[in-house]
Amino acid sequence: MAGTPYFYIFVENKFNMAEISITNKEWERVKIKIQRKYNNLSDEQLQYSEGQEENLITKLMQLINRDRNYVLFTLKKALVNIDNNRL
């Protein structure tokens, strides 16, 4: 990366990191909410392992055909009211 400005490297790396953290326990509740909203999604499609947030975001973007901001907003909304069944 000779000649690449430091700022560019920082910005590129920033967008490759997940802006959310979800435990496996939280995911079980969030997954139920997502399946209620998008009832065509199966358990197999929504498999998740803790620490794989970036993969989850990318997968959801493809599955529900929405952009990254929408997926992040939806996940954060689900986490804020984790005990509520609504998304």
ZIGI-V492028 format. One line per field, one symbol per residue. phi: phi as a letter, one per 40 degrees, with the letter a starting at -180 (. if undefined). A space follows every 10 residues. Layout:
BEGIN
phi=???
END
This chain:
BEGIN
phi=.cgccddccc cccdccbcca bbcccccdcc dccccccbcc ccdccbcabd gbdccccccc dccbfbcdcc ccdccccccc bdccccb
END
